[in-house]
Amino acid sequence: MESKEMGRVCVTGGTGFVGSWLIMRLLQHGYSVNMTIRSHPDRKRDIKYLTNLEGASERLQIFNADINKPQSFAAAIEGCVGVFHLAQPMDFEKEEVDETKVKSVITATLAILQASVDSKTVKRVVYTSSAAAVIFNDKGLDILDENSWSDVDFIKIAKTFMPSYSTCKTLTEKAAIEFAAKNGLELVSVVAPWVHGPFITPHCPSTVRFFLDLIFGNCKGVLEQQKYIPFVHVDDVVNAHIFLFEHSNAKGRYICSSGETTIYQLSKFLSAKYPQYQIPIIEGSMEGLKYPRLSVKKLLDTGFKFKYYGQLEEMYDGAIECSKIRGLL
């Protein structure tokens, strides 16, 4: 599947942080894009930040679809050569696993995959997974690769961070891989940690907001709870999606992570880099605590090249500039 075979692709969850950036890059690459959006009965969503993108007037089509109505995605997938499935509710802070929501997300994902099979035109599906589907287990490994899976029983017993989201991403990815294998569908999953950087959405995306907690003056935010923070630049994770869609030999899962930090290291970095925000230094140490590192060897061996590997400064500069433009800082 070479990039010269540009055609129409479907992007679910295109109004979100990663999805909107992906649409921008796909249009720049010359693709035509069918984007799904969840309609609201009481208001019309303003998506000018997408419809005003270069190339959007000619090559971007909007479809109404809802994960609670799985069959509603079929029209957007019809005639496409590829599908990028990003749509999923983000229950980062929900403390209990919502079994009903997990089931609905899995059902919707399988319906999207079935529509891809039925289309007879979709050559590959790229599913956006999460490091949350990799890191939560009790195996004690120093390095985690694509063979590592989070254990949903461990997630519940250990009361890990963001249990509902982690459970949902783990079970949904497993179900997607199993379905693809049984139905002869090419599926690649991109396993991403915390995504950071500039954004084109009118609001500050949740993952970016978490990274900006200390700058916004929130010292008890999500990052402080997590302490250990693997991260990746939004442009790198989006470029990985497109790269893996186009690469003829891409198969299975690919971890896309460009580094890790701790809340203690991060507070010192931000305090020194952005003194104008008077960021407090959070005291503490991870010494004596083991946290596994995410391996990107498989992705690199495929030929992918990171543009912002380990560059926290680039991520923060981009996110802060976007926040200033929107009057958030």
N, C-alpha and C positions, 0 to 999 in steps of 0.2 A: 504494500500500500504506500505509494510514493505521493509526496505533496503535490505533484503536478496533476493528480487526479482530483482536483478540488471539486467538491460538490456541496450538497446541502446536508447539514448536520443538525441534530436536535440537542438543545441544552435545557435540562430541567433545573429549576432553582436559579434561574439566570438573574433574578433581581438582587441576589445576595452578594456578599463581598467577593468571594472567589468566582462565582458564576458571572457576575457583571464584568470582571476583569478578563475572564475567559472569552466572553462574547467579544469584547474589544479586540483581543488578540486574534481571535478566529477571523473576524472581519478584516483585520490588517493582513492576515495570511491569504485572504482571497476566498474564504469560505462563505457560503450562504448559510444563514442560521435561522432555525425555528426555535423560538424561546417560549417556554411555558411559564405562565403566571397564574397565581391563584386569585381568582376574582373575588371581590368583596361585595356583598349585597347592598351595603349602605354607602359605599364610596368608591370612586374610581381612583385607582392608584396612579400617581404621577411617575412615569418612567421615561421622562424626557432625557435623563442622563444616559439612557440606552438608545432611544430612538434618535437622539442627536449625534450619536457616534458616527465617525466617518464611514461611509459605506452602508449605514443602517437603512437609509431611505430606499435603497435598491435591493439589499440582501438580507434584511432582518424582518421576520414575520413573527407576530405575537399570537399565541394560542392560550386559551383558558384551560387550566387543568388543576386538579386537586388530588393530593395523595389519598384523601378519604373517598375519592371516586376514581379508582385505579384505571378504569377503562377510558377515562377522559384524556389520557396521554396518547392514545393511538393515533389520533388525527395529526398530532405534531410530529410523530415518528414516521408516518407514511411517506415514502419516497426519499428518505434520508439514507446517506451512506454510512453514517455513524451517529452514535448517541453518547452524550456526556451527561451522566446522571449524578446531579449534585443535590437535588431537593431532599431535605430532611429537616424536621423540627429540631431546634437546638436547645435541649433541656440541660444546659450546663450545670445549673444550680439546684435542680430537683434532687432531693435527698433519697427518695424512694423510686424503685424501678416501676414505671408505668407499663404493665404487661399489655394492656389494651393498645397503647400507642406503639409499642414495639411490634406487635402483631400487625397493626395497620401499615406501618412503614415497610415491613417485610412483604406484605401482600401487594402494596403499591409497586415496590421494586420488582417483584416477580412479574407483575402485570406489564411493566415497562419492558422487561426482558422478553416477555412473550410477544408483545407488540413488535419488538425488534426482529424476532424470528419470523413472525407473520408477514412482515413488510417485504421480505425476500430481497431487500435492497441494502439493509444494514450489514456492513462488513465487520464492524467492531463496536463494542460498547466499552466506554471508559467510566468506571465507577469511582467516585470519590470516597475513600475510606478515611480512617483516622488512626493516629498512633494509639488512641484509646482502645483499638481492637488488637493491639500488640503487647502493650506494656504491663497490663494488670494480671499477673500470675505469680505463683510462689516457687518458680523454678530456680531463682537465684542466679540467673545468667548475667554475665558482665556485658555481653554484646547481644543485641536482639536483631534478628534479620527477618526475612519474609516467612520463615518457618514458625515464628513465634506467634501465638494467639493469646489474647486475654481469656481468662477463665471466668465465665459468668457466675459460677458458684463462689469463686474466690472474691469477685467484686462485691457480692452480697455479704459474705461473711466478714471480710476485712473492712467493710464500709469505706471503700476507696472513694477518691474524689470523683465527682460527676457520675454516679453509678448508672442512672437511667440512660444517659447519652452513651456511655461506654458499652453497656449491655446491648443497646440498640445497634450501634455500629458493628459490634462483633457478630451478632447473630444475623444481621442483614447482609454483611459481606460474605459470611459463610453460606447463607442461603443462595446468594447471587452466584457464587462460584460453583456450587452444586448444580444449580439450574443450568448454567452455561455448559457445564461438562455433559449433562444428560441430553441437552438439546443441540449440541454442536455449534454453539454460539461463541464467537471470539470475545472474551471479556478480559480486560486489564483493570486492576484496581490500583489507585494511587493512594498510598498510606501517608498522610500528612500530619505533622504535629501542630502546634500553635502557629497559625498563619498571621504574619504581620506585614506592615508596609503601607504604601499609599492606597487610596481607595477612590472610586468614582461614584459611589452611592451618596445620596444627599445626607445620610446619617452616618455616624461613626459605627462601623461594624462591631459586633460584640467582642470578637477576638482581639481586634485592635484596641478597643476600649479597655480590655483587661490589661493589655500591655501599657496603656497610658494611665492606669490607675494612680501610680505614684505621682505622675505629672499633674493629674487632676486633683491631687490631694487626698486620695483614698488609699490609706496605708493598710487597710484590712480587706483588700479586694481578693479576687479569685487567685491571682498569682501568689499572693502571700500565703494562701491556703495550700497551694500546690508545692511551693518552694523550688522544686526541680522543674526546669522549663526548657524542653526541646522546642526549636523554632525553625521557621522557614519563611523566606520572602515570598509574597504573593505572586510576584512575576515568575519566580523560579518554579513554584508549584503549578502555575498555569502553563508555563512552557513545557513542563514535564507531561502534563495532560496531552498537549498537542503532539509532542515528540513521540509518546507511546502510542498514540492513535495512528500516527503515520509510519511507525517503525514496523516493518513486515514481520520481524521475529519476536516482537514483544509478547510475552505470555505471563499470566498470573499476577502476583502482587509485586509492587515496587514501593519501597520506602523512599520518601522524598523529604529529607530533613537536612538542614545545613548547619546545625550546631546545637549546643545546649548551654544554659546558664542556670544560676540559682538566684533566688530573690535577694540574697545577700550581695552577690556579685553585681546584680542588676542595679540595686539601689546605689552602690558606689559609683558605677559607671554613669548613671543618669545624673547623680549629684555633681559629678565632675564635668560632664558634657553639657549640661543645661542648668547652670547655677541660677539662672533667672527665675526658675520655678521653685527654688528653695526646697528641694527634695530631701527628705530625711534619710539618713543612712540606717538601714535596718541591721541591727547587730545579730550575729549568729554564725553558725558554721555547719557545714554538711559533713565535717570530719567524722569518720567512723560509721557513716551511713552509706550503704551501697545503692547506687542508682545505675541502671543499665544504660548503655549508649545505643542509639539506633544506627545500624549499619546501612550505608547507601551504596555498598559495593555493587550490588546487582544493577542498580540504575546507572552507575558510572561505567560498568563493564558493557552496558548496552550502547554507550556512546554519548550519553547525556552530559552536558556541561552546565554547571551552576554559574549564574552571573553574579549572585550575591552571597556566596558561600561564607557563612559565619559573620556577615557584615551587619551587626546590630545597628551601627551608626546610620547606615543607609536606610534601614527599615524605619528607625525612629525619625530621621529627618523627613522622610516621605510622609509618614503618618502625621507628624506635627504640622507640616505645611498644609496638608489637606484639612486638618482640624481648624487651623487658623482661617483658611479660606471660607469655611462654613461657620465661622464665629464661635467655635467651641473652645478656643483657647485665646 
